[in-house]
Amino acid sequence: MTSTDSLNQPIPPTLHIPVLSQALMDGLIIEPNGHYLDATLGRGGHSRLILEAFPDVRVTGIDLDEEAIAITQNYLSDIAGDRLQVWQGNFADYPGKIAEFNGIIADLGVSSPQFDMPERGFSFRHEAVLDMRMNRQQSLTAEEIINHWDQTSLADLFYQYGEERRSRVIARRIVQQRPFKTTTALAEAIAKCFPPKQRYGRIHPATRVFQALRIAVNDELRSLERFLEKAPHWLKPGGRMGIISFHSLEDRRVKYSFRDSLLLDVVTKKPIIPNAEEQEKNPRSRSAKLRFAQRKDELFLEDKNLDNPLQK
């Protein structure tokens, strides 16, 4: 947990490098006096770029993490003033209004600072409790799943949300050896399910299982689907929505949601990916994919029998 003193200190921009920032700003086409939604505020890297574009631009930021919000509000205080409004909660639950924003962005997944804080339990690089909650007020944790779900449920989870081919072998070993209390103990048990040559590659053998656990703990995919259904209604005609995803489960949902939406035109037929220079400077950007869609000019919400999820 970050101390109160640290929350009162300015957070340098170098603490978090926003992924695909130039491509996101170019595609968003920021306008003077525009109002933009940063649906995954995180440490404010993208929001700062939007606020810097014009002195009258406004941003509404959403984040589940109370601690991240406090740090980011302080980090942006030198530029934002009353131009930044923050709403704490799941972006799928945001009470948006029809045609409220000139643009919407979302940078999915866990921010780098969250990965780097051992006590949050997102990473196996440090010994920590199996937590993985973005919202620390909720009850479900990774430890609860690992130590109490049955073997079949664990295997299904690892396969569906982690696309892990050894899901059954891993689930069986976990059930045999549990309880697990720490990230490193779990990662070590998972690694032993792989042949020695596969244990020391560029990607750690536990990566896909940890991804699956994080998605399940935070209900990420269902939240994303709900957000993608609602968010187009919040856009003004001509407004753009840019979504950065980090694995195929997210990217497929963004791709098909943009393609099938009656309110959106697809802008990027293929996803934008980081160039070699960005990947070298920020290795965590390697798997990032950015897609854009644009709100159609017609505000046909009350006619043409269009279902409006904001009324649900």
Steps between C-alpha positions, in 0.01 A plus 500: 500500500632842410546725799307825548823693457566343161151592379586865568807493279487580128519183294753530216367410154780246464336282766255377241556505125164516319486245219441610139452855624578678172280267295218538752518880498521513119202271455287671764517835314469720809296817456507831693238510777453127461393264777674163507453182701806310619328179606819356652666798667785302657795730565368769267749478215242517224280749684793737538560496125133580435501785754818642347347514151286810569453715813121456496488122448328302778552138608284265702708213636382163630694258715421219741811555708455762772875521559575556131240777486659685792848477348382602154294797616813629671714431192259692275432783744753733335309497173146379558334724757125463460544355151535150646209316657549151642246222551604195703356169389482248219486669160211270407294659778570862410170695475582666171263722304409485133742700282701622800859465374705608198717194545551194719818306576572183698836338573398154616663273754720582797720809504877459532508656850244246620718217366800652672334515845561156655221535756240508223586142402475549123851383422711197591823699476469578872375286787157631598157387606271370225275805472461650149203723587483830316222601739630406843153530652376187324522160671614266220878458476735277304573308820130416537488362146823301522429343837126438479388445140481137389743351251265511200410865560865595529589317178215667313604840632864459395398380154226754429655813648869412469488288184728261690532163327631328813203619701397154626852404608545830680160481672573147621836601650347806669227292664758243614736757653269770634455708703711768333558831675745686277546590135848349482394166648218472247724600209759240601238224513370600157850506350559141609212393274717585198806325355829653623570666163171693518550628854761762417377660179417866438145443627471343846285182504269655762415806290181364345366362829562832674321677215202268540487557876515878461221497243282283721562697821408828331234364262689680226351348186136534599569855615664574166202361310259717700720806448524441126121474480438825689790727402400573138183667629714741703679630190398813313453458122845479342664422834756224514563213737849352531560177691842353583496128580779267607385148416286328241198453727466877537594587143242263349224654709601851398531404133161332475322757714620782274416303188150399611394831657215687331639824645864474392711500187828309524800729447784246536449190287812355661623586850776753553799347680808660660796556272839350573623814677208504745532128565867546582433792736198334662509118473155475657357663189589202279156338513298823476243546223304819436170514312287803416136542410305817427144592599266523204356843430140397567375506859238236424443379855126550531398373156602219266428253782853532635546340840656746745682333792499829691129444560558160663 
